[in-house]
Amino acid sequence: MEALANRLLKDLELTLPSFEATRLIAVGAEAALFLGRFHDLLAVAKYRYPKLYRARELDVELRKRRTAKEAKLLARALTCGVAVPVPMLVDKESGLLIMEYVEGPRLKEILDKGDVNVWEVFRLIGVYIGRLHEAGMVHGDLTTSNVILSPGGPVLIDFGLGDFVAEDEARGVDLHLFLRALESTHPSLVQRLFREVMKGYEEVRGREARISIEEKVREIRMRGRYVAERRKKLLKGSGMGGEGTL
């Protein structure tokens, strides 16, 4: 991992000398995040590095497309009143996106410490999700790890899996993912927290849209349960046992 981080840091320095990286934040399957300074401003560089296992032309096209889309999503979200990091520079040819640094802990860290005085935070998250959906966007990876609790309130980060789509199926998946994330990390609080999210969502999109999307979320959950039960039966029938995991 250290060798990869050093290689990516050298790539970043060659690609954008004006970004002075100070430390590596994280390396994921698709991108590396670096903290640093860009024109004397504290910033984060998201570098979608080349994947050697992919054909070069395909790799270049995917990195260009995903970098450009994420920058567009952030810019559109800002115009809709959603708190997200401000994009400062995008170089889609290099797979590089420079964003403002957002100070604060991840929302997951706050909940893990037992601070449950976050009802207003979750209502605001619901407002932001509603604004995204109303503008024809989905986040794609809504979890408490992708929300930073800044001094000014919650900020949604990491739109790498986001998309421009205005269908209830995609909107339902967006909210269902957030619900599942809450169930897996904070089961004792999930009902109250998600209720606050939907309260904020309704403030933006109205009562009818809330009822419709909640029904879609329930439908998605039922489909998931059916698939899980079906898989267990197939595993039992094949003699592999009934303890398969999703």
C-alpha positions as CSV (number, residue, x, y, z in Angstrom):
1,M,0.0,0.0,0.0
2,E,2.8,2.4,0.8
3,A,4.5,1.8,-2.5
4,L,1.2,2.5,-4.3
5,A,0.7,5.6,-2.3
6,N,4.2,6.9,-3.1
7,R,3.6,6.2,-6.8
8,L,0.3,8.0,-6.9
9,L,1.8,11.0,-5.0
10,K,4.5,11.2,-7.7
11,D,1.9,11.0,-10.5
12,L,-0.1,13.8,-8.8
13,E,2.9,16.0,-8.5
14,L,3.7,15.6,-12.2
15,T,0.1,16.1,-13.2
16,L,-0.6,19.2,-11.1
17,P,2.5,20.8,-9.6
18,S,0.4,23.6,-8.1
19,F,-1.2,21.2,-5.7
20,E,1.1,20.6,-2.7
21,A,0.0,17.3,-1.1
22,T,0.6,17.0,2.6
23,R,-0.8,13.6,3.3
24,L,-2.7,10.7,1.9
25,I,-6.3,10.5,3.2
26,A,-7.3,7.2,1.6
27,V,-6.7,4.9,-1.3
28,G,-9.8,3.1,-2.8
29,A,-10.4,0.8,-5.7
30,E,-11.1,3.7,-8.0
31,A,-9.3,6.7,-6.6
32,A,-6.9,8.1,-4.0
33,L,-7.6,11.1,-1.8
34,F,-4.9,13.6,-0.9
35,L,-5.0,16.5,1.5
36,G,-3.0,19.5,0.5
37,R,-2.9,23.1,-0.6
38,F,-4.0,24.5,-3.9
39,H,-3.2,28.2,-4.5
40,D,-2.7,28.6,-0.7
41,L,-6.2,27.1,0.0
42,L,-6.7,23.9,1.9
43,A,-8.0,21.3,-0.6
44,V,-8.6,17.7,-1.3
45,A,-7.4,16.0,-4.5
46,K,-9.3,13.0,-5.8
47,Y,-7.1,11.2,-8.3
48,R,-8.6,8.4,-10.3
49,Y,-5.4,6.6,-11.1
50,P,-4.8,4.3,-14.1
51,K,-5.9,0.7,-13.6
52,L,-3.3,-1.6,-15.1
53,Y,-5.8,-4.5,-15.3
54,R,-8.0,-2.6,-17.8
55,A,-7.4,-2.0,-21.4
56,R,-5.7,1.4,-21.7
57,E,-8.3,3.0,-24.0
58,L,-11.2,1.8,-21.8
59,D,-9.4,2.9,-18.6
60,V,-8.8,6.4,-20.0
61,E,-12.4,6.8,-21.1
62,L,-13.9,5.5,-17.8
63,R,-11.7,7.8,-15.7
64,K,-12.5,10.8,-17.9
65,R,-16.2,10.2,-17.8
66,R,-16.4,9.5,-14.1
67,T,-14.3,12.5,-13.2
68,A,-16.3,14.9,-15.4
69,K,-19.6,13.5,-14.1
70,E,-18.7,13.9,-10.4
71,A,-17.6,17.5,-11.0
72,K,-20.9,18.2,-12.8
73,L,-22.9,16.6,-10.0
74,L,-21.1,18.7,-7.4
75,A,-21.7,21.9,-9.4
76,R,-25.4,21.1,-10.0
77,A,-25.9,20.2,-6.3
78,L,-24.5,23.5,-5.2
79,T,-26.9,25.4,-7.4
80,C,-29.8,23.5,-5.8
81,G,-28.8,24.4,-2.3
82,V,-27.1,21.2,-1.3
83,A,-24.1,21.4,0.9
84,V,-21.2,19.7,-0.9
85,P,-17.5,20.4,-1.4
86,V,-16.9,23.1,-3.9
87,P,-15.1,21.8,-7.0
88,M,-12.0,24.0,-7.6
89,L,-10.5,22.3,-10.6
90,V,-11.3,19.4,-12.9
91,D,-8.8,17.7,-15.2
92,K,-10.8,14.9,-16.7
93,E,-7.9,13.9,-19.0
94,S,-5.9,13.0,-15.9
95,G,-8.8,11.8,-13.8
96,L,-8.1,14.6,-11.3
97,L,-10.7,16.6,-9.3
98,I,-9.6,19.3,-6.8
99,M,-12.2,20.2,-4.1
100,E,-12.4,22.4,-1.1
101,Y,-11.5,20.7,2.2
102,V,-14.4,20.3,4.5
103,E,-13.5,20.4,8.2
104,G,-15.3,18.2,10.6
105,P,-15.8,14.5,11.6
106,R,-17.8,12.0,9.7
107,L,-21.3,11.6,10.9
108,K,-20.6,8.0,11.6
109,E,-18.0,8.9,14.1
110,I,-20.4,11.2,15.9
111,L,-23.0,8.4,16.2
112,D,-20.4,5.9,17.2
113,K,-19.5,8.1,20.2
114,G,-23.1,7.9,21.4
115,D,-24.1,11.5,20.6
116,V,-27.7,11.1,19.6
117,N,-28.6,14.8,19.5
118,V,-28.5,14.7,15.7
119,W,-32.2,14.8,14.8
120,E,-31.9,18.2,13.1
121,V,-28.8,17.0,11.2
122,F,-30.8,14.1,9.7
123,R,-33.7,16.3,8.8
124,L,-31.3,18.5,6.9
125,I,-29.8,15.4,5.2
126,G,-33.4,14.6,4.1
127,V,-33.7,18.1,2.7
128,Y,-30.5,17.7,0.7
129,I,-31.6,14.3,-0.6
130,G,-34.9,15.8,-1.6
131,R,-33.2,18.7,-3.4
132,L,-31.0,16.3,-5.3
133,H,-33.9,14.1,-6.3
134,E,-36.0,17.0,-7.3
135,A,-33.2,18.2,-9.6
136,G,-32.9,14.8,-11.3
137,M,-29.8,13.5,-9.4
138,V,-29.0,10.7,-7.0
139,H,-26.0,10.5,-4.7
140,G,-25.4,6.7,-5.3
141,D,-23.6,6.0,-2.0
142,L,-25.5,7.5,0.9
143,T,-24.0,6.4,4.2
144,T,-23.1,8.2,7.4
145,S,-19.4,7.8,6.3
146,N,-20.2,10.1,3.4
147,V,-21.6,12.9,5.5
148,I,-19.2,15.4,7.2
149,L,-20.5,17.3,10.1
150,S,-18.9,20.7,9.5
151,P,-19.3,23.7,11.8
152,G,-22.0,25.0,9.4
153,G,-23.9,21.7,9.3
154,P,-23.9,18.4,7.4
155,V,-22.0,18.2,4.0
156,L,-22.5,15.4,1.6
157,I,-19.3,14.1,0.1
158,D,-18.2,11.4,-2.5
159,F,-20.5,11.6,-5.5
160,G,-18.3,9.1,-7.3
161,L,-21.3,6.7,-7.8
162,G,-23.9,9.5,-8.3
163,D,-25.8,10.0,-11.5
164,F,-28.2,12.3,-13.4
165,V,-31.5,10.3,-13.2
166,A,-35.1,11.3,-12.5
167,E,-36.7,7.9,-11.9
168,D,-38.3,6.7,-8.7
169,E,-36.5,3.4,-8.9
170,A,-33.1,5.2,-8.6
171,R,-34.4,7.5,-6.0
172,G,-35.8,4.6,-4.0
173,V,-32.4,2.8,-4.2
174,D,-30.7,6.0,-3.0
175,L,-32.8,6.1,0.1
176,H,-32.9,2.4,0.7
177,L,-29.1,2.3,0.7
178,F,-29.1,5.0,3.4
179,L,-31.6,3.1,5.4
180,R,-29.6,-0.1,5.1
181,A,-26.5,1.7,6.2
182,L,-28.3,3.0,9.3
183,E,-29.7,-0.5,10.1
184,S,-26.2,-2.0,9.9
185,T,-24.4,0.6,12.0
186,H,-27.0,2.1,14.4
187,P,-29.9,-0.3,14.6
188,S,-31.3,1.2,17.9
189,L,-31.7,4.6,16.3
190,V,-32.6,3.7,12.8
191,Q,-36.4,4.3,13.0
192,R,-36.1,7.8,14.5
193,L,-33.2,8.8,12.3
194,F,-34.8,7.7,9.1
195,R,-38.1,9.4,10.1
196,E,-36.2,12.7,10.4
197,V,-34.7,12.1,7.0
198,M,-38.1,11.6,5.4
199,K,-39.5,14.6,7.3
200,G,-36.8,16.8,5.6
201,Y,-37.4,15.0,2.2
202,E,-41.1,15.9,2.4
203,E,-40.4,19.6,3.1
204,V,-38.8,19.7,-0.4
205,R,-40.8,17.3,-2.5
206,G,-44.2,17.3,-0.7
207,R,-46.4,14.7,1.0
208,E,-47.4,12.8,-2.1
209,A,-43.8,12.4,-3.3
210,R,-42.8,11.2,0.2
211,I,-45.5,8.5,0.3
212,S,-44.6,7.4,-3.2
213,I,-40.9,7.1,-2.5
214,E,-41.5,5.3,0.8
215,E,-43.6,2.8,-1.0
216,K,-40.7,2.3,-3.5
217,V,-38.3,1.8,-0.7
218,R,-40.6,-0.9,0.8
219,E,-40.8,-2.6,-2.6
220,I,-37.0,-2.6,-2.9
221,R,-36.7,-4.1,0.5
222,M,-39.2,-6.9,-0.3
223,R,-37.3,-7.7,-3.5
224,G,-34.1,-8.0,-1.5
225,R,-35.7,-10.3,1.0
226,Y,-37.1,-12.5,-1.7
227,V,-33.7,-12.8,-3.3
228,A,-32.1,-13.7,0.0
229,E,-34.7,-16.4,0.8
230,R,-34.4,-17.8,-2.7
231,R,-30.6,-18.0,-2.4
232,K,-30.9,-19.8,0.9
233,K,-33.2,-22.4,-0.6
234,L,-30.9,-22.9,-3.6
235,L,-28.0,-23.4,-1.3
236,K,-29.8,-25.9,0.8
237,G,-31.0,-27.8,-2.3
238,S,-27.4,-27.9,-3.6
239,G,-26.1,-29.4,-0.4
240,M,-24.0,-26.3,0.4
241,G,-25.9,-25.5,3.5
242,G,-28.2,-22.7,4.5
243,E,-25.7,-20.2,5.8
244,G,-25.0,-18.3,2.6
245,T,-24.5,-14.5,2.9
246,L,-25.7,-11.7,0.7
